Each structure stands twice: as C-alpha cells, then as structure tokens.
Amino acid sequence: MSLTEEELKKKLTPEQYRILREKGTEPAFTGKYVHNKGNGLYVCAACGNSLFDSKTKFDSGSGWPSFYDVVLKGNITLKDDLSLGMRRIEVTCSRCGSHLGHLFDNGPKPTGKRFCINSASLDFKKKVKD
C-alpha cells in the first residue's frame, strides 16, 4: 500500500480509521450503506480496491451491509479471529490490509456466505447508465 498510517489518518474520518486500521466496528443499523439499494461497486475506503458488486448485496437483518460474494477472491484476505471469546473469520482488504468485517456461513444461495461489512470501511461507486 502506498499510503502511510499518517496519510491514512488524514484521509479517513476518525471512525473510518478506527474501523479500518484498528479493527473496530460500527453500531448495527447506523452505517450509511446498510439500506443502500444503488447499482454500483463497493470499494475499500482506504485504498479503493474493488470489493463487492451491488448485485451480491442482500438484507440480512444484521444491521450491516451484507454480501454473498466478492468481486474477485484475491481482493480480500480471510483470517481467523479469536477475539471476543468466539471464533470468527475476519475479512480484510488484500491490497492495504484494512479490516472490513467478518464472514459467516449463513448467507443465501448460491454461495451460502454472508460477508458482514462495516459501511465505514467502504466507498460506493455508482454505476452510470449507458
């Protein structure tokens, strides 16, 4: 990644920095993309890496944007997360290492996966109609 931590602190809001770089989370149902129905691409707020297409977004009722698949498997990294006394799978951006959220096995078909992602870790790039 080309930005230093100091540059990221200047680029990101304090909440984004806490979530992306310090592995925080936003309160349920407070994120700006929870109810977003726009057609477009969700990218990493820290580095712009393409992460999720709006076509894979679904309402999980969890309070966070949820997706059943990623744009490209290589754009994310999955890591074991044993914090909070439970086993979860952390989702990070493969380009900059920023924390995005967690992956669960209770999503819809065709993958059965639920990428539960913080709105603050995302930027939305609306697709322009032709």
ABEGO torsion letter per residue (X at the ends): XABBAAAAAAABBAAAAAAAAAGBBBBBGABAAAABABBEBBBBAAAGBBABBAAABBBAGAGBBBBABBABAAABBBBBBABGGBBBBBBBBAAAGBBAEBBBAABBOAAGBBBBBBAAABBBBBBBBX
